[in-house]
Amino acid sequence: MLEKSNPPIISFKIAWWVLAISSLFILLVGEFTKIDLMIEDYYYDTSLKTFPWKNVWFAKVLMHIYIKNVILSCGFVLYLVLLIDMIKPLHIISGWLRFRLRFIATASVIIPVTISLLKKYSVLHCPWDIDRYNGTAPFMKLLDYVPKSLEAGACFPGGHASTGLWLASLCVFWLPNNSNKAQYVFTLGLGTGFILGWVQQMRGAHFLFHTLWSMWIASFIILLMLQVSNISHKY
């Protein structure tokens, strides 16, 4: 168990600077390169006029349904344990563990809900809806002018990636005393979301920068939660 007397070693100032710089990097690369189109061009079959991975079992069923359900099931188990503990405190759960389980549970709700709400009101379309890929909508970047006649695409940021991105909040188990392991776990969590997002890119469901912005939003939320919760002085 971590001791209260240990000095805090979380540098929020550095973390916020990294987050700010990364947002600028994602924005600039997204606006001034064609990486999104290059990736989708690779996965799009011009002769078949479709994305071959769109309905493949691995991408559509395993990665989009089964893996998602496994992660969601883990979340539901966590909610159940915390609900029972709230009704009748479980002696096997210490204050140290209770705080961190509640932190993770909160992140598992806030991250997907935030991304889902942003996606709902987004004008950007999915690759398979773009005219370049046999759809009807124009390809647009984040800062492009939006014609009033354009129907909202509701495809930004990447929603499926958020299923795994909240796993990055597991880093709280190694904070505040072991920031190196915490960063490693945090990266693995973001990596899980990135992989889920990449499979969606293979299917034509999202562009790369849809996923990258989802990762950034998840990082922002977790960092904000860490600072607000005063994790450096918890147990």
LINLIN-V81061 format. One record per residue. N is the residue number from 1. RES is the residue in one small letter. OMEGA is omega in whole degrees, -180 to 180 (999 if undefined). BURIAL is b if it has 24 or more other ideal C-beta (glycine too) atoms within 12 Angstrom, else e. Layout:
n->N res->RES omega->OMEGA burial->BURIAL
n->N res->RES omega->OMEGA burial->BURIAL
//
This chain:
n->1 res->m omega->-179 burial->e
n->2 res->l omega->-178 burial->b
n->3 res->e omega->-179 burial->e
n->4 res->k omega->-174 burial->e
n->5 res->s omega->-179 burial->e
n->6 res->n omega->-178 burial->e
n->7 res->p omega->178 burial->e
n->8 res->p omega->-178 burial->e
n->9 res->i omega->179 burial->e
n->10 res->i omega->179 burial->b
n->11 res->s omega->-180 burial->e
n->12 res->f omega->-180 burial->b
n->13 res->k omega->179 burial->e
n->14 res->i omega->-179 burial->e
n->15 res->a omega->179 burial->b
n->16 res->w omega->177 burial->e
n->17 res->w omega->178 burial->e
n->18 res->v omega->-180 burial->e
n->19 res->l omega->180 burial->b
n->20 res->a omega->-180 burial->e
n->21 res->i omega->-180 burial->e
n->22 res->s omega->179 burial->e
n->23 res->s omega->178 burial->e
n->24 res->l omega->180 burial->e
n->25 res->f omega->180 burial->e
n->26 res->i omega->-179 burial->b
n->27 res->l omega->-177 burial->e
n->28 res->l omega->180 burial->e
n->29 res->v omega->179 burial->e
n->30 res->g omega->-177 burial->b
n->31 res->e omega->-171 burial->e
n->32 res->f omega->174 burial->e
n->33 res->t omega->179 burial->e
n->34 res->k omega->-177 burial->e
n->35 res->i omega->179 burial->e
n->36 res->d omega->-178 burial->b
n->37 res->l omega->179 burial->e
n->38 res->m omega->-180 burial->e
n->39 res->i omega->-179 burial->b
n->40 res->e omega->175 burial->b
n->41 res->d omega->-179 burial->e
n->42 res->y omega->-177 burial->e
n->43 res->y omega->-179 burial->b
n->44 res->y omega->178 burial->b
n->45 res->d omega->-177 burial->e
n->46 res->t omega->-180 burial->e
n->47 res->s omega->179 burial->e
n->48 res->l omega->-177 burial->e
n->49 res->k omega->178 burial->e
n->50 res->t omega->174 burial->e
n->51 res->f omega->-177 burial->b
n->52 res->p omega->-179 burial->e
n->53 res->w omega->-173 burial->b
n->54 res->k omega->-176 burial->b
n->55 res->n omega->177 burial->e
n->56 res->v omega->-175 burial->e
n->57 res->w omega->-178 burial->e
n->58 res->f omega->-176 burial->e
n->59 res->a omega->-174 burial->b
n->60 res->k omega->-175 burial->b
n->61 res->v omega->-176 burial->e
n->62 res->l omega->-174 burial->e
n->63 res->m omega->-176 burial->b
n->64 res->h omega->-178 burial->b
n->65 res->i omega->-174 burial->e
n->66 res->y omega->-179 burial->e
n->67 res->i omega->178 burial->b
n->68 res->k omega->-179 burial->b
n->69 res->n omega->178 burial->e
n->70 res->v omega->180 burial->e
n->71 res->i omega->178 burial->b
n->72 res->l omega->179 burial->e
n->73 res->s omega->177 burial->e
n->74 res->c omega->178 burial->e
n->75 res->g omega->-180 burial->b
n->76 res->f omega->177 burial->e
n->77 res->v omega->178 burial->e
n->78 res->l omega->179 burial->b
n->79 res->y omega->-179 burial->e
n->80 res->l omega->179 burial->e
n->81 res->v omega->-179 burial->b
n->82 res->l omega->178 burial->b
n->83 res->l omega->178 burial->e
n->84 res->i omega->-180 burial->e
n->85 res->d omega->179 burial->e
n->86 res->m omega->180 burial->e
n->87 res->i omega->178 burial->e
n->88 res->k omega->-177 burial->e
n->89 res->p omega->179 burial->e
n->90 res->l omega->-176 burial->e
n->91 res->h omega->-179 burial->e
n->92 res->i omega->179 burial->e
n->93 res->i omega->180 burial->e
n->94 res->s omega->177 burial->e
n->95 res->g omega->178 burial->e
n->96 res->w omega->-178 burial->e
n->97 res->l omega->-178 burial->b
n->98 res->r omega->180 burial->b
n->99 res->f omega->-176 burial->b
n->100 res->r omega->176 burial->b
n->101 res->l omega->178 burial->b
n->102 res->r omega->178 burial->b
n->103 res->f omega->-179 burial->b
n->104 res->i omega->179 burial->b
n->105 res->a omega->179 burial->b
n->106 res->t omega->179 burial->b
n->107 res->a omega->-178 burial->b
n->108 res->s omega->177 burial->b
n->109 res->v omega->-175 burial->b
n->110 res->i omega->-177 burial->b
n->111 res->i omega->179 burial->b
n->112 res->p omega->-179 burial->b
n->113 res->v omega->179 burial->e
n->114 res->t omega->-180 burial->b
n->115 res->i omega->179 burial->b
n->116 res->s omega->180 burial->b
n->117 res->l omega->178 burial->e
n->118 res->l omega->-180 burial->b
n->119 res->k omega->-177 burial->b
n->120 res->k omega->-176 burial->e
n->121 res->y omega->-180 burial->e
n->122 res->s omega->179 burial->b
n->123 res->v omega->-176 burial->b
n->124 res->l omega->-177 burial->b
n->125 res->h omega->175 burial->b
n->126 res->c omega->-180 burial->b
n->127 res->p omega->-176 burial->b
n->128 res->w omega->175 burial->b
n->129 res->d omega->-177 burial->b
n->130 res->i omega->-179 burial->b
n->131 res->d omega->178 burial->e
n->132 res->r omega->-178 burial->b
n->133 res->y omega->175 burial->b
n->134 res->n omega->175 burial->e
n->135 res->g omega->-178 burial->e
n->136 res->t omega->-176 burial->e
n->137 res->a omega->177 burial->b
n->138 res->p omega->175 burial->e
n->139 res->f omega->-179 burial->b
n->140 res->m omega->175 burial->b
n->141 res->k omega->-171 burial->b
n->142 res->l omega->-175 burial->b
n->143 res->l omega->-180 burial->e
n->144 res->d omega->175 burial->e
n->145 res->y omega->-178 burial->e
n->146 res->v omega->177 burial->e
n->147 res->p omega->-179 burial->e
n->148 res->k omega->-178 burial->e
n->149 res->s omega->-177 burial->e
n->150 res->l omega->178 burial->e
n->151 res->e omega->-179 burial->e
n->152 res->a omega->-179 burial->e
n->153 res->g omega->179 burial->b
n->154 res->a omega->-177 burial->b
n->155 res->c omega->-179 burial->b
n->156 res->f omega->-3 burial->b
n->157 res->p omega->-177 burial->b
n->158 res->g omega->-178 burial->b
n->159 res->g omega->-176 burial->b
n->160 res->h omega->179 burial->b
n->161 res->a omega->-178 burial->b
n->162 res->s omega->177 burial->b
n->163 res->t omega->-179 burial->b
n->164 res->g omega->-175 burial->b
n->165 res->l omega->-179 burial->b
n->166 res->w omega->178 burial->b
n->167 res->l omega->177 burial->b
n->168 res->a omega->-180 burial->b
n->169 res->s omega->176 burial->b
n->170 res->l omega->178 burial->b
n->171 res->c omega->-178 burial->b
n->172 res->v omega->179 burial->b
n->173 res->f omega->-178 burial->b
n->174 res->w omega->179 burial->b
n->175 res->l omega->10 burial->b
n->176 res->p omega->-167 burial->b
n->177 res->n omega->-178 burial->b
n->178 res->n omega->-175 burial->e
n->179 res->s omega->180 burial->b
n->180 res->n omega->178 burial->e
n->181 res->k omega->179 burial->e
n->182 res->a omega->179 burial->b
n->183 res->q omega->179 burial->b
n->184 res->y omega->179 burial->e
n->185 res->v omega->178 burial->b
n->186 res->f omega->180 burial->b
n->187 res->t omega->178 burial->e
n->188 res->l omega->178 burial->e
n->189 res->g omega->177 burial->b
n->190 res->l omega->179 burial->b
n->191 res->g omega->177 burial->e
n->192 res->t omega->178 burial->b
n->193 res->g omega->-180 burial->b
n->194 res->f omega->179 burial->b
n->195 res->i omega->178 burial->b
n->196 res->l omega->178 burial->b
n->197 res->g omega->-179 burial->b
n->198 res->w omega->178 burial->b
n->199 res->v omega->176 burial->b
n->200 res->q omega->176 burial->b
n->201 res->q omega->177 burial->b
n->202 res->m omega->-178 burial->b
n->203 res->r omega->-177 burial->b
n->204 res->g omega->-177 burial->b
n->205 res->a omega->-179 burial->b
n->206 res->h omega->171 burial->b
n->207 res->f omega->-180 burial->b
n->208 res->l omega->-174 burial->b
n->209 res->f omega->170 burial->b
n->210 res->h omega->-179 burial->b
n->211 res->t omega->-179 burial->b
n->212 res->l omega->178 burial->b
n->213 res->w omega->175 burial->b
n->214 res->s omega->178 burial->b
n->215 res->m omega->180 burial->b
n->216 res->w omega->180 burial->b
n->217 res->i omega->179 burial->b
n->218 res->a omega->179 burial->b
n->219 res->s omega->179 burial->b
n->220 res->f omega->-178 burial->b
n->221 res->i omega->-179 burial->b
n->222 res->i omega->179 burial->b
n->223 res->l omega->178 burial->b
n->224 res->l omega->178 burial->b
n->225 res->m omega->179 burial->b
n->226 res->l omega->-178 burial->b
n->227 res->q omega->-180 burial->b
n->228 res->v omega->-178 burial->e
n->229 res->s omega->179 burial->b
n->230 res->n omega->-175 burial->e
n->231 res->i omega->-178 burial->b
n->232 res->s omega->-177 burial->b
n->233 res->h omega->-180 burial->e
n->234 res->k omega->173 burial->b
n->235 res->y omega->999 burial->b
//
